[in-house]
């Protein structure tokens, strides 16, 4: 099933980080986004029970529904309801940039130990979402060199790993 960027709700406009050809944002999963949209719809359509001629039981039910909608909309997001959306900007060599994106997605789809889980992606829209770790993730982007410019190449190409002074991977692929 192909997902769309618009299915994921940005938590805030600030970036979590950026790299040579991408920016990363904290996003809510499509399920959580839909839940918040339903809550907001309930809040927007709410009429105070005292303004409607109705029974005491119906007023109580409407008040509970209203308070549930508020609670569901403003509650803290659970860790499994968040993701890190990486949005890619294509460089001069568009074909190479798209290959790199596809390569990263392919590696993450392999569910290798120590790598974040891929939650969604769309090559045409140039983005992917991985699980979000509030304490940070691998930090691989900080150690890329000019010849090893993306996570997939870093993880798969032994020559890239050999370039790292003192870098000893804990997991061999």
N, C-alpha and C positions, 0 to 999 in steps of 0.2 A: 504494500500500500504506500503510495507516494504521499508525503505530507507537504504542506505549504508553510512558508515562513509566517503567514498571517495566522496560522493555527497556534503559534507560540506567542505569548504575551510578555513583553519586556517588563521586568520588575521596576526598573528605573532607567533613565537615559544615560547614566554614567557607564563607561566601559569598564569591564573587569581587566582588560588588557588589550594590547595590540602588538602586531608583528609586522613583518615586511609586506605582506599582502593580505592581512586579515585584522579584524577587530572582533573582540569577544564581549558578549553581553550576558547578563543574568536574565533568564527567561523562565516563565511558568509553563508547565506541560499543557498540552491541549485540553486534557481532562480538567485540570484545575482552572484553566482559563474559562472553560464552559461553565463550570460550577460558579465562578465569580460573575459571569454574565447572567446566569439565571438568578442569582441573588440580587444583582443590580436591577434586573427587570422587575422582580418582586417589589423592591424598594420604590422604584419609579411608579409602579401602578398602585401603590398603597394609598388607601383612603382611611383616615382614622375611623375606627368602629363607631365612635359616638356620632359621626355624621351620617351614618347609614342606619336606617331602621332595620333592626335585626334582633335576634335573641341574645341573651347573656352568653350562652354557650358559643354562639357564632363569633361574638366580639372577642371572647377569650381565645378562640382558635385563631382569629385574625391577628391578634396581638402576639401570640406565640410564633406564628408564621413570620411576622415582621421582625421580631427579635432574632429568630433563627437566620433570616436573610442578612441582617446586620452582622451577626456573629460569623457566618460563613464567608462574608465578603471581606471583613477586616482581620480575620484570624491570621496568625503567622503561617507561612507556607511550610509544609513538611519537607524534609530533605528530598524525598522521592518525587516531589511535585516541582522541583527546580532542575534546570539544566543550564549548561554554558553554550550559548549559540555563537559559533564562529562564522562570521560573514566575510567572504572573500572578495577582494578587489582585484580584478584582472590587470596584469601588467602588460607591457608591450607585446610579449609573446603570449597571446591569449590561449593558444593551444597547449603550451607548456604549463601555464597556470591551471588549466582545467585538468590536465593529466596529474598534476600534483594533488589537487583536491580529490580526484578520484582515487589516487594512491593512498591518501590518508584515510579516506572512507573505507577502502578495501582492507587496510590493516586493522582498523578499529572493528570492522565486521567480523574479524577472525577471533574476537573475544580473547585476546592474549592476556595472560596474567600480568597484573601491574598497570594495565592501560584502562582508561575510563571506558565505560560502556557507551556505545553509540545509541542515542535515543531517536534520532531522526536526521534526515539529510535530503537535499534536493540539488543535484548538480546544475539543473537549468537555472535555479534561483541563486546558486552559488553560496550555499550555507550548509552547516551540519550542527547538530546539538549532541553534546556528550553529557553524561551525568556530571553534576556539580558537586565539588568538594569545598566546603566552606573554609577549610584550613589550607587550601591550595592543592594543585595537582602535580604532575610530574616535573614541571619546570623545564622540560626539554628545550623549549624555544630559546631559553637563555644560553644554551651551549651549542647552538648551531654554528657552523662555520659557513664560509661562502660556498664550499663544495657540497655541504650537507645542509640544505636550506629548508627541509621540512621533516616532520616527525616520522613519516613513513620511510624516507631515505635514511634517516638517522638510525631507525630501529632495524632496518633490513640490510643495509650496506655495511659490510665489515670494514671497508676502507674508511668510512666515516667514523666508526668507533675507534679505529686505530689512530686517528688524528687527535683524539682527546688525551692531553697530557694527564696522566694519573687517573683517567677514567676507567673504572673496571665495572662492567655491567654485572648486576646481581643475577640477572636472568639471561641465559643464552638462548637464541632462537635458532 
